[in-house]
Amino acid sequence: MRNTSSAEPYLLDEADVRILAALQEDASLDNQELARRVHLSPAPCLRRVRRLREDGVIRQTVALLDPARLGLFVEAYAFVALESHRAVSGQQFERLLRRRPEVVECVRLSGAYDYLLKVVVTSMQAYSAFLDEHVLPNPAIRSVSSSFGLGTLKRTTALPLPAPRRTRHARRK
């Protein structure tokens, strides 16, 4: 991957935006079908996708699984406050979270809580065991407040795409 600054937005043209929109909708498209959908010939389409990957715009391609089909019926959101804001406390907690498969997302927060965890498990008992065995024994934790998903109104992995830059025959970096 090329070294790109995350502080600067990546400049996308109209074809790049069409490619990214199509791949966010269905990343399993083969190059022929992707090229057809975005109105490019296959070779330039493939070059653009490779460049977007190399430049880190496309970070990875994954399969999205149905949690219910896997017996994962409880989606919990745990708001975690640390006892102290010393770097060691946060690092210790973060190491623990990275090892736990039931933690599917963790965000550092500003405000009253330090972290928000999204935890996916089979049951309320499994969530309770996760807290009792892995989170609450950690001396860095001051408190945990949990909320539970009651239904999903919207869930997407697709990011809003910026407007394409409009230049004629502009060369890439």
mmCIF file of the C-alpha atoms, coordinates in Angstrom:
data_MODEL
# 
_entry.id   MODEL 
# 
loop_
_atom_site.group_PDB 
_atom_site.id 
_atom_site.type_symbol 
_atom_site.label_atom_id 
_atom_site.label_alt_id 
_atom_site.label_comp_id 
_atom_site.label_asym_id 
_atom_site.label_entity_id 
_atom_site.label_seq_id 
_atom_site.pdbx_PDB_ins_code 
_atom_site.Cartn_x 
_atom_site.Cartn_y 
_atom_site.Cartn_z 
_atom_site.occupancy 
_atom_site.B_iso_or_equiv 
_atom_site.pdbx_formal_charge 
_atom_site.auth_seq_id 
_atom_site.auth_comp_id 
_atom_site.auth_asym_id 
_atom_site.auth_atom_id 
_atom_site.pdbx_PDB_model_num 
ATOM 1   C CA . MET A 1 1   ? 0.000   0.000   0.000   1.00 0.00 ? 1   MET A CA 1 
ATOM 2   C CA . ARG A 1 2   ? 1.287   3.445   -0.823  1.00 0.00 ? 2   ARG A CA 1 
ATOM 3   C CA . ASN A 1 3   ? 1.957   5.861   1.980   1.00 0.00 ? 3   ASN A CA 1 
ATOM 4   C CA . THR A 1 4   ? -1.013  8.215   1.924   1.00 0.00 ? 4   THR A CA 1 
ATOM 5   C CA . SER A 1 5   ? -1.871  10.840  4.483   1.00 0.00 ? 5   SER A CA 1 
ATOM 6   C CA . SER A 1 6   ? -5.142  10.145  6.265   1.00 0.00 ? 6   SER A CA 1 
ATOM 7   C CA . ALA A 1 7   ? -5.436  13.880  6.974   1.00 0.00 ? 7   ALA A CA 1 
ATOM 8   C CA . GLU A 1 8   ? -6.128  14.683  3.331   1.00 0.00 ? 8   GLU A CA 1 
ATOM 9   C CA . PRO A 1 9   ? -9.186  13.378  1.485   1.00 0.00 ? 9   PRO A CA 1 
ATOM 10  C CA . TYR A 1 10  ? -8.367  11.170  -1.470  1.00 0.00 ? 10  TYR A CA 1 
ATOM 11  C CA . LEU A 1 11  ? -9.366  12.782  -4.760  1.00 0.00 ? 11  LEU A CA 1 
ATOM 12  C CA . LEU A 1 12  ? -11.887 10.649  -6.613  1.00 0.00 ? 12  LEU A CA 1 
ATOM 13  C CA . ASP A 1 13  ? -13.177 11.193  -10.121 1.00 0.00 ? 13  ASP A CA 1 
ATOM 14  C CA . GLU A 1 14  ? -16.620 10.126  -11.360 1.00 0.00 ? 14  GLU A CA 1 
ATOM 15  C CA . ALA A 1 15  ? -15.467 6.639   -12.414 1.00 0.00 ? 15  ALA A CA 1 
ATOM 16  C CA . ASP A 1 16  ? -13.814 6.049   -9.016  1.00 0.00 ? 16  ASP A CA 1 
ATOM 17  C CA . VAL A 1 17  ? -17.023 7.038   -7.225  1.00 0.00 ? 17  VAL A CA 1 
ATOM 18  C CA . ARG A 1 18  ? -19.098 4.716   -9.439  1.00 0.00 ? 18  ARG A CA 1 
ATOM 19  C CA . ILE A 1 19  ? -16.678 1.847   -8.747  1.00 0.00 ? 19  ILE A CA 1 
ATOM 20  C CA . LEU A 1 20  ? -16.717 2.429   -4.993  1.00 0.00 ? 20  LEU A CA 1 
ATOM 21  C CA . ALA A 1 21  ? -20.511 2.693   -4.893  1.00 0.00 ? 21  ALA A CA 1 
ATOM 22  C CA . ALA A 1 22  ? -20.886 -0.570  -6.826  1.00 0.00 ? 22  ALA A CA 1 
ATOM 23  C CA . LEU A 1 23  ? -18.346 -2.398  -4.651  1.00 0.00 ? 23  LEU A CA 1 
ATOM 24  C CA . GLN A 1 24  ? -19.953 -1.142  -1.423  1.00 0.00 ? 24  GLN A CA 1 
ATOM 25  C CA . GLU A 1 25  ? -23.226 -2.604  -2.670  1.00 0.00 ? 25  GLU A CA 1 
ATOM 26  C CA . ASP A 1 26  ? -21.700 -5.939  -3.791  1.00 0.00 ? 26  ASP A CA 1 
ATOM 27  C CA . ALA A 1 27  ? -17.972 -6.579  -3.398  1.00 0.00 ? 27  ALA A CA 1 
ATOM 28  C CA . SER A 1 28  ? -18.299 -10.032 -4.947  1.00 0.00 ? 28  SER A CA 1 
ATOM 29  C CA . LEU A 1 29  ? -18.724 -8.598  -8.457  1.00 0.00 ? 29  LEU A CA 1 
ATOM 30  C CA . ASP A 1 30  ? -16.153 -9.932  -10.891 1.00 0.00 ? 30  ASP A CA 1 
ATOM 31  C CA . ASN A 1 31  ? -14.258 -7.358  -12.947 1.00 0.00 ? 31  ASN A CA 1 
ATOM 32  C CA . GLN A 1 32  ? -16.348 -7.949  -16.093 1.00 0.00 ? 32  GLN A CA 1 
ATOM 33  C CA . GLU A 1 33  ? -19.631 -7.264  -14.288 1.00 0.00 ? 33  GLU A CA 1 
ATOM 34  C CA . LEU A 1 34  ? -18.187 -4.341  -12.325 1.00 0.00 ? 34  LEU A CA 1 
ATOM 35  C CA . ALA A 1 35  ? -16.886 -2.758  -15.540 1.00 0.00 ? 35  ALA A CA 1 
ATOM 36  C CA . ARG A 1 36  ? -20.307 -3.183  -17.165 1.00 0.00 ? 36  ARG A CA 1 
ATOM 37  C CA . ARG A 1 37  ? -22.110 -1.586  -14.200 1.00 0.00 ? 37  ARG A CA 1 
ATOM 38  C CA . VAL A 1 38  ? -19.783 1.424   -13.997 1.00 0.00 ? 38  VAL A CA 1 
ATOM 39  C CA . HIS A 1 39  ? -19.603 1.949   -17.773 1.00 0.00 ? 39  HIS A CA 1 
ATOM 40  C CA . LEU A 1 40  ? -15.889 1.243   -18.236 1.00 0.00 ? 40  LEU A CA 1 
ATOM 41  C CA . SER A 1 41  ? -14.042 -1.356  -20.241 1.00 0.00 ? 41  SER A CA 1 
ATOM 42  C CA . PRO A 1 42  ? -12.580 -4.200  -18.123 1.00 0.00 ? 42  PRO A CA 1 
ATOM 43  C CA . ALA A 1 43  ? -8.858  -3.265  -18.292 1.00 0.00 ? 43  ALA A CA 1 
ATOM 44  C CA . PRO A 1 44  ? -9.221  0.349   -17.056 1.00 0.00 ? 44  PRO A CA 1 
ATOM 45  C CA . CYS A 1 45  ? -11.733 -0.803  -14.444 1.00 0.00 ? 45  CYS A CA 1 
ATOM 46  C CA . LEU A 1 46  ? -9.273  -3.378  -13.091 1.00 0.00 ? 46  LEU A CA 1 
ATOM 47  C CA . ARG A 1 47  ? -6.451  -0.791  -13.025 1.00 0.00 ? 47  ARG A CA 1 
ATOM 48  C CA . ARG A 1 48  ? -8.622  1.629   -11.071 1.00 0.00 ? 48  ARG A CA 1 
ATOM 49  C CA . VAL A 1 49  ? -9.673  -1.015  -8.525  1.00 0.00 ? 49  VAL A CA 1 
ATOM 50  C CA . ARG A 1 50  ? -6.020  -2.033  -8.045  1.00 0.00 ? 50  ARG A CA 1 
ATOM 51  C CA . ARG A 1 51  ? -5.007  1.615   -7.546  1.00 0.00 ? 51  ARG A CA 1 
ATOM 52  C CA . LEU A 1 52  ? -7.822  2.192   -5.050  1.00 0.00 ? 52  LEU A CA 1 
ATOM 53  C CA . ARG A 1 53  ? -6.602  -0.871  -3.107  1.00 0.00 ? 53  ARG A CA 1 
ATOM 54  C CA . GLU A 1 54  ? -2.929  0.123   -3.268  1.00 0.00 ? 54  GLU A CA 1 
ATOM 55  C CA . ASP A 1 55  ? -3.740  3.657   -2.145  1.00 0.00 ? 55  ASP A CA 1 
ATOM 56  C CA . GLY A 1 56  ? -5.729  2.354   0.832   1.00 0.00 ? 56  GLY A CA 1 
ATOM 57  C CA . VAL A 1 57  ? -9.130  3.672   -0.253  1.00 0.00 ? 57  VAL A CA 1 
ATOM 58  C CA . ILE A 1 58  ? -10.381 0.065   -0.381  1.00 0.00 ? 58  ILE A CA 1 
ATOM 59  C CA . ARG A 1 59  ? -9.003  -1.369  2.860   1.00 0.00 ? 59  ARG A CA 1 
ATOM 60  C CA . GLN A 1 60  ? -10.371 -4.894  2.627   1.00 0.00 ? 60  GLN A CA 1 
ATOM 61  C CA . THR A 1 61  ? -13.144 -7.060  1.224   1.00 0.00 ? 61  THR A CA 1 
ATOM 62  C CA . VAL A 1 62  ? -15.232 -9.117  3.640   1.00 0.00 ? 62  VAL A CA 1 
ATOM 63  C CA . ALA A 1 63  ? -18.313 -11.327 3.774   1.00 0.00 ? 63  ALA A CA 1 
ATOM 64  C CA . LEU A 1 64  ? -21.168 -9.979  5.921   1.00 0.00 ? 64  LEU A CA 1 
ATOM 65  C CA . LEU A 1 65  ? -22.754 -12.791 7.898   1.00 0.00 ? 65  LEU A CA 1 
ATOM 66  C CA . ASP A 1 66  ? -26.259 -13.098 9.336   1.00 0.00 ? 66  ASP A CA 1 
ATOM 67  C CA . PRO A 1 67  ? -25.852 -13.194 13.140  1.00 0.00 ? 67  PRO A CA 1 
ATOM 68  C CA . ALA A 1 68  ? -29.200 -14.944 13.713  1.00 0.00 ? 68  ALA A CA 1 
ATOM 69  C CA . ARG A 1 69  ? -28.233 -17.775 11.345  1.00 0.00 ? 69  ARG A CA 1 
ATOM 70  C CA . LEU A 1 70  ? -25.149 -18.259 13.537  1.00 0.00 ? 70  LEU A CA 1 
ATOM 71  C CA . GLY A 1 71  ? -27.171 -18.290 16.764  1.00 0.00 ? 71  GLY A CA 1 
ATOM 72  C CA . LEU A 1 72  ? -26.018 -14.809 17.814  1.00 0.00 ? 72  LEU A CA 1 
ATOM 73  C CA . PHE A 1 73  ? -29.258 -13.280 19.061  1.00 0.00 ? 73  PHE A CA 1 
ATOM 74  C CA . VAL A 1 74  ? -28.061 -10.609 21.512  1.00 0.00 ? 74  VAL A CA 1 
ATOM 75  C CA . GLU A 1 75  ? -26.460 -7.345  20.438  1.00 0.00 ? 75  GLU A CA 1 
ATOM 76  C CA . ALA A 1 76  ? -25.234 -5.385  23.441  1.00 0.00 ? 76  ALA A CA 1 
ATOM 77  C CA . TYR A 1 77  ? -23.722 -1.927  23.630  1.00 0.00 ? 77  TYR A CA 1 
ATOM 78  C CA . ALA A 1 78  ? -21.444 -1.525  26.649  1.00 0.00 ? 78  ALA A CA 1 
ATOM 79  C CA . PHE A 1 79  ? -20.439 1.978   27.694  1.00 0.00 ? 79  PHE A CA 1 
ATOM 80  C CA . VAL A 1 80  ? -17.204 1.622   29.660  1.00 0.00 ? 80  VAL A CA 1 
ATOM 81  C CA . ALA A 1 81  ? -15.605 4.171   32.001  1.00 0.00 ? 81  ALA A CA 1 
ATOM 82  C CA . LEU A 1 82  ? -12.022 3.649   33.108  1.00 0.00 ? 82  LEU A CA 1 
ATOM 83  C CA . GLU A 1 83  ? -10.841 4.158   36.661  1.00 0.00 ? 83  GLU A CA 1 
ATOM 84  C CA . SER A 1 84  ? -7.942  6.288   35.491  1.00 0.00 ? 84  SER A CA 1 
ATOM 85  C CA . HIS A 1 85  ? -6.931  7.923   32.232  1.00 0.00 ? 85  HIS A CA 1 
ATOM 86  C CA . ARG A 1 86  ? -3.339  6.812   32.490  1.00 0.00 ? 86  ARG A CA 1 
ATOM 87  C CA . ALA A 1 87  ? -2.109  5.355   29.208  1.00 0.00 ? 87  ALA A CA 1 
ATOM 88  C CA . VAL A 1 88  ? -1.352  2.008   30.855  1.00 0.00 ? 88  VAL A CA 1 
ATOM 89  C CA . SER A 1 89  ? -4.994  1.528   31.919  1.00 0.00 ? 89  SER A CA 1 
ATOM 90  C CA . GLY A 1 90  ? -6.337  2.145   28.429  1.00 0.00 ? 90  GLY A CA 1 
ATOM 91  C CA . GLN A 1 91  ? -3.681  -0.021  26.754  1.00 0.00 ? 91  GLN A CA 1 
ATOM 92  C CA . GLN A 1 92  ? -4.372  -2.933  29.101  1.00 0.00 ? 92  GLN A CA 1 
ATOM 93  C CA . PHE A 1 93  ? -8.109  -2.711  28.409  1.00 0.00 ? 93  PHE A CA 1 
ATOM 94  C CA . GLU A 1 94  ? -7.573  -2.370  24.642  1.00 0.00 ? 94  GLU A CA 1 
ATOM 95  C CA . ARG A 1 95  ? -5.349  -5.495  24.585  1.00 0.00 ? 95  ARG A CA 1 
ATOM 96  C CA . LEU A 1 96  ? -8.129  -7.452  26.313  1.00 0.00 ? 96  LEU A CA 1 
ATOM 97  C CA . LEU A 1 97  ? -10.740 -6.253  23.813  1.00 0.00 ? 97  LEU A CA 1 
ATOM 98  C CA . ARG A 1 98  ? -8.678  -7.153  20.762  1.00 0.00 ? 98  ARG A CA 1 
ATOM 99  C CA . ARG A 1 99  ? -8.556  -10.779 21.963  1.00 0.00 ? 99  ARG A CA 1 
ATOM 100 C CA . ARG A 1 100 ? -12.302 -11.141 22.528  1.00 0.00 ? 100 ARG A CA 1 
ATOM 101 C CA . PRO A 1 101 ? -14.215 -12.363 19.441  1.00 0.00 ? 101 PRO A CA 1 
ATOM 102 C CA . GLU A 1 102 ? -17.589 -11.274 20.824  1.00 0.00 ? 102 GLU A CA 1 
ATOM 103 C CA . VAL A 1 103 ? -16.433 -7.635  20.712  1.00 0.00 ? 103 VAL A CA 1 
ATOM 104 C CA . VAL A 1 104 ? -17.125 -6.755  17.093  1.00 0.00 ? 104 VAL A CA 1 
ATOM 105 C CA . GLU A 1 105 ? -16.537 -3.025  17.460  1.00 0.00 ? 105 GLU A CA 1 
ATOM 106 C CA . CYS A 1 106 ? -14.867 -0.753  19.999  1.00 0.00 ? 106 CYS A CA 1 
ATOM 107 C CA . VAL A 1 107 ? -14.785 3.019   19.793  1.00 0.00 ? 107 VAL A CA 1 
ATOM 108 C CA . ARG A 1 108 ? -12.892 5.412   22.077  1.00 0.00 ? 108 ARG A CA 1 
ATOM 109 C CA . LEU A 1 109 ? -15.199 8.199   23.191  1.00 0.00 ? 109 LEU A CA 1 
ATOM 110 C CA . SER A 1 110 ? -15.073 11.676  24.594  1.00 0.00 ? 110 SER A CA 1 
ATOM 111 C CA . GLY A 1 111 ? -17.438 12.548  27.417  1.00 0.00 ? 111 GLY A CA 1 
ATOM 112 C CA . ALA A 1 112 ? -18.684 10.533  30.387  1.00 0.00 ? 112 ALA A CA 1 
ATOM 113 C CA . TYR A 1 113 ? -17.571 7.167   28.999  1.00 0.00 ? 113 TYR A CA 1 
ATOM 114 C CA . ASP A 1 114 ? -14.208 6.185   27.581  1.00 0.00 ? 114 ASP A CA 1 
ATOM 115 C CA . TYR A 1 115 ? -15.265 3.342   25.269  1.00 0.00 ? 115 TYR A CA 1 
ATOM 116 C CA . LEU A 1 116 ? -18.321 1.998   23.508  1.00 0.00 ? 116 LEU A CA 1 
ATOM 117 C CA . LEU A 1 117 ? -18.266 -1.734  22.797  1.00 0.00 ? 117 LEU A CA 1 
ATOM 118 C CA . LYS A 1 118 ? -20.574 -3.537  20.432  1.00 0.00 ? 118 LYS A CA 1 
ATOM 119 C CA . VAL A 1 119 ? -20.799 -7.111  21.676  1.00 0.00 ? 119 VAL A CA 1 
ATOM 120 C CA . VAL A 1 120 ? -22.585 -9.904  19.817  1.00 0.00 ? 120 VAL A CA 1 
ATOM 121 C CA . VAL A 1 121 ? -23.381 -13.114 21.728  1.00 0.00 ? 121 VAL A CA 1 
ATOM 122 C CA . THR A 1 122 ? -25.798 -16.035 21.790  1.00 0.00 ? 122 THR A CA 1 
ATOM 123 C CA . SER A 1 123 ? -27.779 -15.046 24.897  1.00 0.00 ? 123 SER A CA 1 
ATOM 124 C CA . MET A 1 124 ? -28.115 -12.705 27.862  1.00 0.00 ? 124 MET A CA 1 
ATOM 125 C CA . GLN A 1 125 ? -26.327 -15.362 29.928  1.00 0.00 ? 125 GLN A CA 1 
ATOM 126 C CA . ALA A 1 126 ? -23.400 -15.285 27.488  1.00 0.00 ? 126 ALA A CA 1 
ATOM 127 C CA . TYR A 1 127 ? -23.247 -11.481 27.758  1.00 0.00 ? 127 TYR A CA 1 
ATOM 128 C CA . SER A 1 128 ? -23.322 -11.664 31.550  1.00 0.00 ? 128 SER A CA 1 
ATOM 129 C CA . ALA A 1 129 ? -20.511 -14.240 31.491  1.00 0.00 ? 129 ALA A CA 1 
ATOM 130 C CA . PHE A 1 130 ? -18.490 -12.027 29.131  1.00 0.00 ? 130 PHE A CA 1 
ATOM 131 C CA . LEU A 1 131 ? -18.795 -9.097  31.552  1.00 0.00 ? 131 LEU A CA 1 
ATOM 132 C CA . ASP A 1 132 ? -18.165 -11.192 34.683  1.00 0.00 ? 132 ASP A CA 1 
ATOM 133 C CA . GLU A 1 133 ? -15.185 -13.111 33.309  1.00 0.00 ? 133 GLU A CA 1 
ATOM 134 C CA . HIS A 1 134 ? -13.446 -10.631 31.028  1.00 0.00 ? 134 HIS A CA 1 
ATOM 135 C CA . VAL A 1 135 ? -14.473 -7.028  31.616  1.00 0.00 ? 135 VAL A CA 1 
ATOM 136 C CA . LEU A 1 136 ? -15.408 -6.412  35.255  1.00 0.00 ? 136 LEU A CA 1 
ATOM 137 C CA . PRO A 1 137 ? -12.380 -8.182  36.814  1.00 0.00 ? 137 PRO A CA 1 
ATOM 138 C CA . ASN A 1 138 ? -10.114 -5.706  35.005  1.00 0.00 ? 138 ASN A CA 1 
ATOM 139 C CA . PRO A 1 139 ? -8.852  -3.208  37.608  1.00 0.00 ? 139 PRO A CA 1 
ATOM 140 C CA . ALA A 1 140 ? -8.796  -0.459  34.961  1.00 0.00 ? 140 ALA A CA 1 
ATOM 141 C CA . ILE A 1 141 ? -12.627 -0.515  34.721  1.00 0.00 ? 141 ILE A CA 1 
ATOM 142 C CA . ARG A 1 142 ? -14.630 1.905   36.879  1.00 0.00 ? 142 ARG A CA 1 
ATOM 143 C CA . SER A 1 143 ? -18.073 1.136   35.452  1.00 0.00 ? 143 SER A CA 1 
ATOM 144 C CA . VAL A 1 144 ? -19.977 -0.485  32.611  1.00 0.00 ? 144 VAL A CA 1 
ATOM 145 C CA . SER A 1 145 ? -23.445 0.553   31.482  1.00 0.00 ? 145 SER A CA 1 
ATOM 146 C CA . SER A 1 146 ? -25.166 -1.760  28.993  1.00 0.00 ? 146 SER A CA 1 
ATOM 147 C CA . SER A 1 147 ? -27.952 -1.261  26.484  1.00 0.00 ? 147 SER A CA 1 
ATOM 148 C CA . PHE A 1 148 ? -29.397 -3.908  24.204  1.00 0.00 ? 148 PHE A CA 1 
ATOM 149 C CA . GLY A 1 149 ? -30.504 -3.749  20.604  1.00 0.00 ? 149 GLY A CA 1 
ATOM 150 C CA . LEU A 1 150 ? -34.259 -4.268  20.300  1.00 0.00 ? 150 LEU A CA 1 
ATOM 151 C CA . GLY A 1 151 ? -34.417 -4.118  16.523  1.00 0.00 ? 151 GLY A CA 1 
ATOM 152 C CA . THR A 1 152 ? -32.437 -2.733  13.637  1.00 0.00 ? 152 THR A CA 1 
ATOM 153 C CA . LEU A 1 153 ? -33.868 0.176   11.660  1.00 0.00 ? 153 LEU A CA 1 
ATOM 154 C CA . LYS A 1 154 ? -30.812 0.657   9.454   1.00 0.00 ? 154 LYS A CA 1 
ATOM 155 C CA . ARG A 1 155 ? -27.485 -1.114  9.181   1.00 0.00 ? 155 ARG A CA 1 
ATOM 156 C CA . THR A 1 156 ? -24.972 -0.501  6.464   1.00 0.00 ? 156 THR A CA 1 
ATOM 157 C CA . THR A 1 157 ? -21.262 -0.766  5.957   1.00 0.00 ? 157 THR A CA 1 
ATOM 158 C CA . ALA A 1 158 ? -21.438 1.647   3.016   1.00 0.00 ? 158 ALA A CA 1 
ATOM 159 C CA . LEU A 1 159 ? -19.833 5.023   3.630   1.00 0.00 ? 159 LEU A CA 1 
ATOM 160 C CA . PRO A 1 160 ? -21.228 8.207   2.079   1.00 0.00 ? 160 PRO A CA 1 
ATOM 161 C CA . LEU A 1 161 ? -19.035 8.944   -0.925  1.00 0.00 ? 161 LEU A CA 1 
ATOM 162 C CA . PRO A 1 162 ? -17.700 12.430  -1.651  1.00 0.00 ? 162 PRO A CA 1 
ATOM 163 C CA . ALA A 1 163 ? -18.640 14.282  -4.792  1.00 0.00 ? 163 ALA A CA 1 
ATOM 164 C CA . PRO A 1 164 ? -16.187 13.416  -7.555  1.00 0.00 ? 164 PRO A CA 1 
ATOM 165 C CA . ARG A 1 165 ? -13.610 15.949  -8.563  1.00 0.00 ? 165 ARG A CA 1 
ATOM 166 C CA . ARG A 1 166 ? -14.280 17.397  -11.967 1.00 0.00 ? 166 ARG A CA 1 
ATOM 167 C CA . THR A 1 167 ? -11.133 17.853  -14.015 1.00 0.00 ? 167 THR A CA 1 
ATOM 168 C CA . ARG A 1 168 ? -10.489 16.992  -17.619 1.00 0.00 ? 168 ARG A CA 1 
ATOM 169 C CA . HIS A 1 169 ? -7.834  14.371  -18.239 1.00 0.00 ? 169 HIS A CA 1 
ATOM 170 C CA . ALA A 1 170 ? -6.242  14.846  -14.824 1.00 0.00 ? 170 ALA A CA 1 
ATOM 171 C CA . ARG A 1 171 ? -3.345  12.531  -14.054 1.00 0.00 ? 171 ARG A CA 1 
ATOM 172 C CA . ARG A 1 172 ? -3.182  10.465  -10.877 1.00 0.00 ? 172 ARG A CA 1 
ATOM 173 C CA . LYS A 1 173 ? -0.486  10.874  -8.259  1.00 0.00 ? 173 LYS A CA 1 
# 
